[in-house]
Amino acid sequence: MLTPGSTYIEEFPATPESVRRARAGVAEFALASGAAGPCLDAIRLAASEAITNAVVHAYRGPGGTVNVSASCLPDEFWLLISDDGDGLRPGGDGRGLGLGLAAA
């Protein structure tokens, strides 16, 4: 069991293959922090969704990184997924913005 205040930090390339690796790293840290059952499942899901969003939406082309940081505190687990990409942006040839928003 990790001590409260322990932190996991890792950087991954923004590629589909990194989603599984990053999720596994977060899950291993969460398990060592004392997470189990539905709580551990929720952490895995949150990590997977956030990392996937960064991989899919952050960068226009190849390259880029996804930063993963997790910390355990008494009765708390903090997870931060970040990137330096451009983020969501309008695109496509349709009348809308491509994000479920219609153009005026």
QUINOR-V171100 format. One record per residue. N is the residue number from 1. RES is the residue in three letters. SS is DSSP state (~ for helix, > for strand, _ for the rest). PHI is phi in degrees with one decimal (NA if undefined). BURIAL is 1 if it has 9 or more other C-alpha atoms within 8 Angstrom, else 0. Layout:
n->N res->RES ss->SS phi->PHI burial->BURIAL
n->N res->RES ss->SS phi->PHI burial->BURIAL
This chain:
n->1 res->MET ss->_ phi->NA burial->0
n->2 res->LEU ss->_ phi->-76.2 burial->0
n->3 res->THR ss->_ phi->-82.8 burial->0
n->4 res->PRO ss->_ phi->-55.2 burial->0
n->5 res->GLY ss->_ phi->96.0 burial->0
n->6 res->SER ss->_ phi->-65.6 burial->1
n->7 res->THR ss->> phi->-134.3 burial->0
n->8 res->TYR ss->> phi->-115.3 burial->1
n->9 res->ILE ss->> phi->-136.2 burial->0
n->10 res->GLU ss->> phi->-154.0 burial->0
n->11 res->GLU ss->> phi->-114.9 burial->0
n->12 res->PHE ss->> phi->-125.7 burial->1
n->13 res->PRO ss->> phi->-66.0 burial->1
n->14 res->ALA ss->_ phi->-78.8 burial->1
n->15 res->THR ss->_ phi->-128.4 burial->0
n->16 res->PRO ss->~ phi->-55.5 burial->0
n->17 res->GLU ss->~ phi->-63.6 burial->0
n->18 res->SER ss->~ phi->-72.6 burial->1
n->19 res->VAL ss->~ phi->-58.4 burial->1
n->20 res->ARG ss->~ phi->-63.0 burial->1
n->21 res->ARG ss->~ phi->-64.0 burial->0
n->22 res->ALA ss->~ phi->-67.3 burial->1
n->23 res->ARG ss->~ phi->-59.7 burial->1
n->24 res->ALA ss->~ phi->-64.0 burial->1
n->25 res->GLY ss->~ phi->-63.2 burial->0
n->26 res->VAL ss->~ phi->-64.6 burial->1
n->27 res->ALA ss->~ phi->-63.1 burial->1
n->28 res->GLU ss->~ phi->-62.9 burial->0
n->29 res->PHE ss->~ phi->-64.3 burial->1
n->30 res->ALA ss->~ phi->-62.6 burial->1
n->31 res->LEU ss->~ phi->-61.9 burial->1
n->32 res->ALA ss->~ phi->-66.3 burial->1
n->33 res->SER ss->_ phi->-83.9 burial->1
n->34 res->GLY ss->_ phi->109.2 burial->0
n->35 res->ALA ss->_ phi->-70.7 burial->1
n->36 res->ALA ss->_ phi->-155.0 burial->0
n->37 res->GLY ss->~ phi->56.2 burial->0
n->38 res->PRO ss->~ phi->-59.7 burial->0
n->39 res->CYS ss->~ phi->-66.0 burial->0
n->40 res->LEU ss->~ phi->-64.8 burial->1
n->41 res->ASP ss->~ phi->-61.5 burial->1
n->42 res->ALA ss->~ phi->-65.6 burial->0
n->43 res->ILE ss->~ phi->-64.7 burial->1
n->44 res->ARG ss->~ phi->-59.2 burial->1
n->45 res->LEU ss->~ phi->-63.9 burial->0
n->46 res->ALA ss->~ phi->-61.1 burial->0
n->47 res->ALA ss->~ phi->-62.5 burial->1
n->48 res->SER ss->~ phi->-60.8 burial->1
n->49 res->GLU ss->~ phi->-64.4 burial->0
n->50 res->ALA ss->~ phi->-68.2 burial->1
n->51 res->ILE ss->~ phi->-67.1 burial->1
n->52 res->THR ss->~ phi->-60.3 burial->1
n->53 res->ASN ss->~ phi->-60.4 burial->1
n->54 res->ALA ss->~ phi->-65.1 burial->1
n->55 res->VAL ss->~ phi->-64.7 burial->1
n->56 res->VAL ss->~ phi->-77.9 burial->0
n->57 res->HIS ss->~ phi->-109.3 burial->1
n->58 res->ALA ss->_ phi->-75.0 burial->1
n->59 res->TYR ss->_ phi->-120.3 burial->1
n->60 res->ARG ss->_ phi->-76.0 burial->0
n->61 res->GLY ss->_ phi->-133.0 burial->0
n->62 res->PRO ss->_ phi->-66.0 burial->0
n->63 res->GLY ss->_ phi->102.4 burial->0
n->64 res->GLY ss->_ phi->94.5 burial->1
n->65 res->THR ss->> phi->-132.7 burial->1
n->66 res->VAL ss->> phi->-120.7 burial->1
n->67 res->ASN ss->> phi->-100.7 burial->1
n->68 res->VAL ss->> phi->-122.4 burial->1
n->69 res->SER ss->> phi->-137.5 burial->1
n->70 res->ALA ss->> phi->-137.8 burial->1
n->71 res->SER ss->> phi->-136.2 burial->1
n->72 res->CYS ss->> phi->-113.5 burial->1
n->73 res->LEU ss->> phi->-127.2 burial->1
n->74 res->PRO ss->_ phi->-57.2 burial->0
n->75 res->ASP ss->_ phi->62.7 burial->0
n->76 res->GLU ss->> phi->-140.8 burial->0
n->77 res->PHE ss->> phi->-135.3 burial->1
n->78 res->TRP ss->> phi->-108.2 burial->0
n->79 res->LEU ss->> phi->-130.1 burial->1
n->80 res->LEU ss->> phi->-127.5 burial->0
n->81 res->ILE ss->> phi->-114.7 burial->1
n->82 res->SER ss->> phi->-139.3 burial->0
n->83 res->ASP ss->> phi->-152.1 burial->1
n->84 res->ASP ss->_ phi->-112.5 burial->0
n->85 res->GLY ss->_ phi->-79.4 burial->0
n->86 res->ASP ss->_ phi->-78.8 burial->1
n->87 res->GLY ss->_ phi->80.1 burial->0
n->88 res->LEU ss->_ phi->-64.2 burial->0
n->89 res->ARG ss->_ phi->-149.9 burial->0
n->90 res->PRO ss->_ phi->-60.7 burial->0
n->91 res->GLY ss->_ phi->-168.4 burial->0
n->92 res->GLY ss->_ phi->87.5 burial->0
n->93 res->ASP ss->_ phi->-99.1 burial->0
n->94 res->GLY ss->_ phi->-76.0 burial->0
n->95 res->ARG ss->_ phi->-72.6 burial->0
n->96 res->GLY ss->_ phi->-83.6 burial->1
n->97 res->LEU ss->_ phi->-86.1 burial->1
n->98 res->GLY ss->_ phi->83.4 burial->1
n->99 res->LEU ss->_ phi->-121.9 burial->0
n->100 res->GLY ss->_ phi->82.9 burial->0
n->101 res->LEU ss->_ phi->-112.1 burial->0
n->102 res->ALA ss->_ phi->-83.9 burial->0
n->103 res->ALA ss->_ phi->-77.6 burial->0
n->104 res->ALA ss->_ phi->-83.0 burial->0
